[in-house]
Amino acid sequence: CLRHALEAAAAREPFVPRQPTLAVAALLPAGAAAPRLAAALADSGFRVFKWKVGTGAADAERGLLDELCAALPAGATVRLDANGAWDRREAERWLAHCADRPVEFVEQPVPRGADDLLLGLASDHPTPLALDESLAVEGDLDHWLGLGWRGIFVVKPSLLGNVGAALGRLAAAGAPVVFSSALETAVGARSALRAAFGWPGPARALGFGVWPLFADARCDGPSGAPFLRWEDVARIQPEDTWTALA
């Protein structure tokens, strides 16, 4: 985080975003409230939804996934985030269930360190898998690139250290990337979102639908809306956050 902050503070070159607007994934609560809230968020314009799973009984959650999918408009997709909660058998049940449903990808289905299991699941099932907790410390990114991971990399720029170099390696590998929040204040959010808006690869919905987070709204990043414009990010003033904390 410190390396990322120093790199961001030292940046002086002009920045031109590669796209002016990016979609945002709506964050749904775990449990039975998700289908109802997803329908309301879809009415407001969201088309990508992230739902935490692995927090309750698996059979009940798979039933809720069907309710959630039924509540969504045509073309909408769901990202499932298991936070490493499943073993092999449960992951296989879930991935079989997801195969004919509008699931964009399943994030971190099994715990960090289960590399062979993740690789096997990715090759055996059509639903894409994404790395999150498996990209937690220095060296993880190069480790998975070296293994030839063809799934999705959930990238939290605030945790990458040398962001420019890391994203350069991902771009050179043609890796599919989803940019996500590490629950930053507006200071970190501005820098992390700059990385997302400068990404040269295909744009996927941002995992930045997390605010409001803080008691003082001056610490929050851009409010959660179906789309985020670079001009809104560029208007973030880090000094306002420092003032709020003073």
Disulfide bonds with the S-S distance in Angstrom:
none
